[in-house]
Structure formats: structure tokens, C-alpha cells
Amino acid sequence: MALWRIRATVDDRPGYLSVLTASLALRGVNILTVQVHTTEVGAVDDFLVDAPDSLDEAEPVAAVERGRGRDCWVARSEARGLADQPTRVLGLATRLVRDPGATGEALRTLLGADEVTWRPTPVGGGVTGTTMALPDPTGGSYELNRAAPTFTPAEYARAQALAELAATVAHRTAGQVTLVLPDGAELVVRPASADDLAGVLELHQRCSARTRQRRYLSGAALPTPARLRRLLEPIQGLTLVVTTIGSGGAAEPVVALANLLAEGDEAEVALLVRDDWQRRGLGSALLRRLVGHAERAGLAALQLHVQAENAPMLRTLARLARPTTKERDGSLVTVTLPLAAAAVPPVVPLQRR
């Protein structure tokens, strides 16, 4: 006996599936598992079957067509196909918890894709035949291709859930850490959330007008709550908040804010450190953390807009000891920091057997 995968569209009417399975049974085909993908043109049934060794590809296709099925696709399968879909997905989820950088390979395994390509450009998402465009929640998008069969909406939903899981794990990987400064002070660094709005407002109020002006360039006025909400939860990128640690372990007020706002394959970086925490190594530590996150996300470069008179920030950039380019426009200096090769390979080909 041999294992085959059969996929066919069946009208969602009473008795139609029974007719198809009876037609397969007449040829000695035993259905082991079935998945149903609901689509606008009917139910797409995905069977794993056990068939006589003498059966060739044309016979199950003929059986499906005689059983009122259409758009039939048939291919040999392997013993690993006997694992049910929930078990396979849970296994891939476990892998992503351990290594969120394996998203492309997990998507390829989940959907049997021939090729997975990561692109820095965001897309709306959807399926067109044997091509799937999938937004990457951490920025950019994936394009999946396979020779056959065509992708279904159910497969897109599975891929979307897997990508969201990987993004959540990656976000937590960049999660809360304890930072020890050169002078021995301990701080908590973690990703920001909407719940930090009050603390970040207080941070801005406790910063001097000069510090705020250096951060926002356009003036020393306090940013509006609406603008701060957008900074706390950027559509693409990462925002970090820094708090001190109280004697009882409780988090104290926010003393610094670090933003990485991505657009395409580049991102803009900005820091705000409360005046009494400046010149203690905090800015350098935050900048290194953002650079590391940007490299893991596959970004090509970072940009910082710095006032020419802001010598402390320019020194902080110099401490990275990485190549940069600088362009000056009046009192504004734009610093571009190229990054290492993307952690997610742009093309992940499948080696056909």
C-alpha cells in the first residue's frame, strides 16, 4: 500500500462527500485523514489516503471526478503525513518558542511551500493561486510559493496565526531585562505598552526643555498624549521604557524612552533620557539594544537626526565603534548606521527530492 494526498473541491450539498468517498473506495482507496477548507466556490477536501501499490496518479483523479469532485490534485505522501494537523502545528509552535527566527522555515513546513521570501515592504496579505502574501507582524512581509495545490483561506489563517505567534515570542525575547550601569545603578528595560502612557507623560514633564528639544528637534513643548500613544506602540518597530527598581522590587517612574520606528527596510531611532540619568551610560546601552533588535528584524540601516550642538548624543553614537555616514543640513545632522546582513534570509528555497 502507498500513501497519497488528494485535494479536491466538492459542492457543499448533502451526500456529495459520501459519493466521492464511495468512488475512492471502489478502487481500494482507504481514507486515513481529511481536512476541510471552506471557500467561496465550495468545500476543498484534503485527504491523506492509503491506496494499492498498483494505483497510478490518473486513477484517483478519475475516481474523484466520477465522485462529483473537481479541481483535483494528487501527490505521493510520506509517513510523516500521518501526524494530524493539530500535532504538527503544536510542534511548529514549540519550535518558534525556542527560536522565533525560524519563522520562514516553520511557514514552509506548515504549508509545504517550495519557496519562502521575506521582504522589507509591508503588504495587505492574501492568496492568489499558488502564491501567498503574508504580513510579518514585526515589519515587512513574507511571500510563499508552491507549484501545487493552490492556497486556501484556511491555510492563510494558519500561516497568519503562526506568524503572530513568532512575533509575540520575538517581542518577549526583547522583553524585560535588568540593566546594570557602570556606576552600579540597576534599571529595568522592557518593551513599552499603552499602560505606560502616564509614566511616559511624567518622564517628559520631568525632563528639561533643552532635553525635550534635543529629542523632538521642533521645540520643547510637551508631546500630546495621542502622539505618545503612537510612540509607545508603533505599527512597525519597537519602543523601550526604562524604570528604576524600588527597594520592594516594584517599578519606579520611567526615566528613559527609546524608539525604533521602522519604515521599509530602514528605521529611525531616538532616545529621551531624564536629565538626572544622563552621562551615566544609559543612552549607549539603549542604543546598542535597539541596534541588536534592528539586525534581528533584518533591517538594512538606522537613521538618527541629531542637533549639531548635541555633543553627548554624537559621542554616544561614536561609542558604538561602527561605520556611519553623516549629512549636515544647517543645525541638523543626519547619521546613518548600516546594519549587518538580515537575520532572516531573503530567499529560503526548498530542495526538491
C-alpha positions as CSV (number, residue, x, y, z in Angstrom):
1,M,0.0,0.0,0.0
2,A,1.1,3.6,-0.7
3,L,0.3,6.9,0.9
4,W,-1.2,9.7,-1.3
5,R,-2.5,13.2,-0.7
6,I,-5.7,14.1,-2.7
7,R,-7.2,17.6,-2.7
8,A,-10.5,18.3,-4.5
9,T,-13.3,20.8,-4.4
10,V,-16.7,19.3,-3.5
11,D,-20.1,21.1,-3.6
12,D,-21.3,21.7,-0.1
13,R,-24.5,19.7,-0.5
14,P,-25.9,16.7,1.4
15,G,-24.4,13.4,0.2
16,Y,-21.8,14.8,-2.1
17,L,-18.9,13.8,0.1
18,S,-20.3,10.3,0.5
19,V,-20.4,9.9,-3.2
20,L,-16.7,10.9,-3.6
21,T,-15.6,8.6,-0.8
22,A,-17.5,5.7,-2.2
23,S,-15.9,6.3,-5.6
24,L,-12.5,6.1,-4.0
25,A,-13.4,3.0,-2.0
26,L,-14.3,1.2,-5.2
27,R,-10.6,1.5,-6.2
28,G,-9.4,0.2,-2.8
29,V,-8.5,3.6,-1.5
30,N,-8.7,4.0,2.3
31,I,-9.1,7.5,3.7
32,L,-6.9,8.0,6.7
33,T,-7.4,11.7,7.5
34,V,-9.5,14.5,6.0
35,Q,-9.3,18.3,6.4
36,V,-12.0,20.6,5.1
37,H,-11.1,24.1,3.8
38,T,-14.2,26.2,3.3
39,T,-14.0,28.5,0.2
40,E,-16.4,30.7,-1.8
41,V,-16.5,28.0,-4.6
42,G,-17.2,25.0,-2.4
43,A,-15.5,22.9,0.3
44,V,-11.9,21.9,-0.5
45,D,-11.3,18.5,1.0
46,D,-7.7,17.4,1.7
47,F,-7.4,13.7,2.1
48,L,-4.5,11.5,3.2
49,V,-5.2,8.1,1.8
50,D,-3.8,4.6,1.7
51,A,-4.0,3.1,-1.8
52,P,-2.9,-0.1,-3.6
53,D,0.7,0.0,-4.9
54,S,-0.6,-0.6,-8.4
55,L,-2.6,2.6,-8.4
56,D,-1.2,5.3,-10.5
57,E,-1.9,9.1,-10.4
58,A,-4.6,9.0,-13.0
59,E,-6.8,6.6,-11.2
60,P,-7.5,8.7,-8.0
61,V,-8.1,11.7,-10.3
62,A,-10.7,9.7,-12.3
63,A,-12.3,8.4,-9.0
64,V,-12.6,12.0,-7.7
65,E,-14.2,13.3,-10.9
66,R,-16.6,10.3,-11.0
67,G,-17.5,11.1,-7.4
68,R,-18.6,14.7,-8.3
69,G,-15.3,16.3,-7.2
70,R,-13.4,18.8,-9.3
71,D,-10.1,20.7,-9.5
72,C,-8.3,17.5,-8.3
73,W,-4.7,17.5,-7.2
74,V,-2.9,14.3,-6.3
75,A,0.7,13.7,-5.0
76,R,2.6,11.0,-3.2
77,S,2.9,11.5,0.6
78,E,5.3,10.2,3.3
79,A,4.7,8.5,6.6
80,R,5.2,11.8,8.5
81,G,1.9,12.9,6.9
82,L,0.1,10.6,9.3
83,A,0.7,13.1,12.1
84,D,-2.6,15.0,12.5
85,Q,-2.6,18.7,11.7
86,P,-3.0,19.9,15.4
87,T,0.0,17.9,16.4
88,R,2.1,19.3,13.5
89,V,1.1,22.9,14.3
90,L,1.9,22.4,18.0
91,G,5.3,21.1,17.1
92,L,6.0,24.1,14.9
93,A,4.7,26.4,17.7
94,T,7.1,24.8,20.2
95,R,10.0,25.3,17.7
96,L,9.1,29.0,17.4
97,V,9.0,29.5,21.1
98,R,12.6,28.2,21.2
99,D,13.7,30.1,18.1
100,P,11.4,32.8,16.7
101,G,13.9,33.5,14.0
102,A,12.8,30.2,12.3
103,T,9.5,31.7,11.1
104,G,10.3,31.3,7.4
105,E,11.2,27.6,7.8
106,A,8.1,27.0,10.0
107,L,5.8,28.5,7.4
108,R,7.4,26.4,4.7
109,T,6.9,23.2,6.7
110,L,3.3,24.1,7.7
111,L,2.2,24.8,4.1
112,G,4.6,22.6,2.1
113,A,5.8,25.7,0.3
114,D,8.6,25.5,-2.3
115,E,9.9,28.9,-1.6
116,V,9.6,31.5,1.2
117,T,10.8,35.0,0.7
118,W,11.0,37.8,3.3
119,R,10.7,41.3,2.0
120,P,11.0,44.6,3.9
121,T,7.9,46.1,2.3
122,P,4.6,45.6,4.1
123,V,1.7,44.0,2.2
124,G,-2.0,43.8,2.7
125,G,-2.0,40.0,2.6
126,G,-4.0,37.3,0.8
127,V,-3.7,34.4,-1.6
128,T,-3.6,34.3,-5.4
129,G,-3.5,30.8,-6.7
130,T,-0.2,29.2,-5.6
131,T,1.2,32.5,-4.1
132,M,0.5,33.8,-0.6
133,A,1.4,37.3,0.6
134,L,1.6,37.3,4.4
135,P,2.3,40.4,6.6
136,D,5.1,40.0,9.1
137,P,3.8,41.5,12.4
138,T,7.4,42.6,13.2
139,G,7.7,44.5,9.9
140,G,7.9,43.6,6.3
141,S,6.2,40.6,4.7
142,Y,6.6,37.0,3.6
143,E,5.8,35.7,0.1
144,L,5.2,31.9,-0.1
145,N,5.1,30.0,-3.4
146,R,4.5,26.4,-4.3
147,A,3.8,24.6,-7.5
148,A,0.5,23.0,-6.4
149,P,-2.1,22.9,-5.0
150,T,-3.5,26.4,-4.7
151,F,-3.5,28.0,-1.3
152,T,-6.8,28.2,0.6
153,P,-8.2,30.8,3.0
154,A,-7.8,28.3,5.8
155,E,-4.1,27.9,5.1
156,Y,-3.7,31.6,5.1
157,A,-5.4,31.9,8.5
158,R,-3.0,29.2,9.9
159,A,0.0,31.0,8.5
160,Q,-1.1,34.3,9.9
161,A,-1.6,32.7,13.4
162,L,1.9,31.2,13.2
163,A,3.5,34.5,12.2
164,E,1.7,36.3,15.0
165,L,3.0,33.7,17.5
166,A,6.5,34.2,16.3
167,A,6.2,37.9,16.6
168,T,4.8,37.7,20.1
169,V,7.7,35.4,21.1
170,A,10.2,37.8,19.5
171,H,8.7,40.7,21.3
172,R,9.2,38.9,24.6
173,T,12.7,37.9,23.6
174,A,13.4,41.6,23.5
175,G,11.5,41.8,26.8
176,Q,12.3,42.8,30.3
177,V,15.9,42.7,31.4
178,T,17.8,44.2,34.3
179,L,20.5,46.7,33.2
180,V,23.4,47.5,35.5
181,L,25.1,50.8,34.7
182,P,28.9,51.4,35.1
183,D,28.2,53.2,38.4
184,G,26.3,50.1,39.8
185,A,22.8,51.5,39.4
186,E,20.2,48.9,38.4
187,L,17.4,49.6,36.0
188,V,14.6,47.7,34.3
189,V,14.4,47.8,30.5
190,R,11.3,46.4,28.8
191,P,9.1,46.9,25.7
192,A,6.5,49.7,26.2
193,S,2.8,49.3,26.2
194,A,-0.2,51.6,26.2
195,D,-0.3,51.2,30.0
196,D,3.0,53.2,30.2
197,L,1.3,56.4,29.0
198,A,1.1,58.0,32.4
199,G,4.7,57.2,33.3
200,V,6.0,58.5,29.9
201,L,4.0,61.7,30.3
202,E,5.6,62.2,33.7
203,L,9.0,61.5,32.2
204,H,8.5,64.3,29.7
205,Q,7.4,66.7,32.4
206,R,10.5,66.0,34.5
207,C,12.8,66.5,31.5
208,S,14.3,69.9,30.9
209,A,13.1,72.0,28.0
210,R,16.5,71.5,26.4
211,T,16.4,67.7,26.7
212,R,12.9,67.7,25.1
213,Q,14.1,70.0,22.3
214,R,17.0,67.8,21.6
215,R,14.7,64.7,21.3
216,Y,12.0,66.2,19.2
217,L,14.0,68.9,17.4
218,S,11.0,71.0,16.6
219,G,10.5,72.5,20.0
220,A,10.5,72.0,23.8
221,A,6.7,71.7,24.2
222,L,5.3,68.5,25.7
223,P,4.1,66.0,23.1
224,T,0.3,65.3,23.1
225,P,-1.0,62.1,24.7
226,A,-2.1,61.0,21.2
227,R,1.4,61.3,19.8
228,L,2.9,59.5,22.8
229,R,0.4,56.6,22.4
230,R,1.6,56.2,18.8
231,L,5.3,56.2,20.0
232,L,4.5,53.6,22.7
233,E,3.0,51.1,20.3
234,P,4.5,51.7,16.8
235,I,2.9,49.9,13.8
236,Q,6.4,48.7,12.9
237,G,9.4,48.8,15.2
238,L,10.0,48.8,19.0
239,T,9.7,51.2,21.9
240,L,11.6,50.5,25.2
241,V,10.9,52.1,28.5
242,V,13.4,52.2,31.4
243,T,12.4,52.3,35.1
244,T,14.4,52.2,38.3
245,I,13.8,49.4,40.8
246,G,12.3,50.2,44.2
247,S,13.5,48.5,47.4
248,G,10.5,46.2,47.4
249,G,11.0,45.2,43.7
250,A,8.3,47.5,42.5
251,A,8.9,49.5,39.3
252,E,9.6,53.2,39.9
253,P,8.9,56.1,37.5
254,V,10.0,55.9,33.9
255,V,13.5,57.5,33.4
256,A,14.1,56.9,29.7
257,L,12.4,56.1,26.5
258,A,13.9,54.6,23.3
259,N,12.1,54.5,20.0
260,L,12.8,52.5,16.8
261,L,10.3,53.4,14.2
262,A,10.6,51.2,11.0
263,E,9.6,52.1,7.5
264,G,10.5,49.7,4.8
265,D,14.0,48.3,5.4
266,E,15.2,51.3,7.4
267,A,14.3,52.7,10.8
268,E,14.6,56.0,12.7
269,V,16.0,55.9,16.2
270,A,15.5,58.4,19.0
271,L,16.3,58.5,22.7
272,L,15.0,60.5,25.7
273,V,16.8,60.2,29.0
274,R,15.8,62.2,32.1
275,D,18.4,64.8,32.9
276,D,19.5,63.2,36.2
277,W,20.2,59.9,34.4
278,Q,22.2,61.4,31.6
279,R,26.0,60.8,31.2
280,R,25.8,57.5,33.0
281,G,25.9,55.1,30.1
282,L,22.2,54.6,29.8
283,G,21.9,56.1,26.3
284,S,24.7,53.9,25.0
285,A,23.1,50.8,26.5
286,L,19.7,51.6,24.9
287,L,21.2,52.4,21.5
288,R,23.1,49.0,21.4
289,R,19.8,47.2,22.3
290,L,17.9,48.9,19.5
291,V,20.7,48.1,17.0
292,G,20.6,44.5,18.0
293,H,16.8,44.3,17.6
294,A,17.0,46.0,14.2
295,E,19.6,43.5,13.0
296,R,17.5,40.5,14.2
297,A,14.5,42.1,12.3
298,G,16.5,42.2,9.1
299,L,16.6,46.0,8.7
300,A,19.3,47.4,6.4
301,A,20.1,50.7,8.2
302,L,19.2,53.0,11.1
303,Q,19.0,56.8,11.0
304,L,19.2,59.3,13.8
305,H,18.6,63.1,13.4
306,V,20.8,64.9,15.9
307,Q,21.3,68.6,16.5
308,A,24.9,69.6,15.7
309,E,25.3,71.1,19.1
310,N,24.2,67.8,20.8
311,A,27.7,66.6,21.6
312,P,26.6,64.0,24.2
313,M,24.4,62.2,21.6
314,L,27.2,62.3,18.9
315,R,29.6,60.8,21.5
316,T,27.1,58.1,22.2
317,L,27.0,57.2,18.6
318,A,30.8,57.2,18.3
319,R,31.0,54.7,21.2
320,L,29.2,52.1,19.1
321,A,32.5,51.9,17.1
322,R,30.6,51.2,13.9
323,P,30.8,52.8,10.5
324,T,28.4,55.7,9.9
325,T,27.7,58.4,7.4
326,K,26.8,61.9,8.4
327,E,25.0,64.6,6.4
328,R,24.6,68.1,7.8
329,D,21.7,70.4,6.9
330,G,22.2,73.7,8.8
331,S,22.0,72.8,12.5
332,L,20.7,69.2,11.9
333,V,23.0,66.2,11.4
334,T,21.5,63.0,10.0
335,V,23.5,59.9,11.0
336,T,23.0,56.7,9.0
337,L,24.2,53.4,10.5
338,P,24.3,50.5,8.1
339,L,23.5,47.1,9.7
340,A,24.8,43.6,9.2
341,A,23.1,41.1,6.8
342,A,19.5,40.4,7.6
343,A,18.9,37.6,10.2
344,V,16.0,36.3,8.0
345,P,17.4,35.1,4.7
346,P,15.6,36.9,1.8
347,V,15.0,33.6,0.0
348,V,14.6,30.1,1.5
349,P,14.4,27.6,-1.3
350,L,13.1,24.1,-0.8
351,Q,15.3,21.3,-2.1
352,R,13.0,19.1,-4.1
353,R,13.5,15.4,-3.9
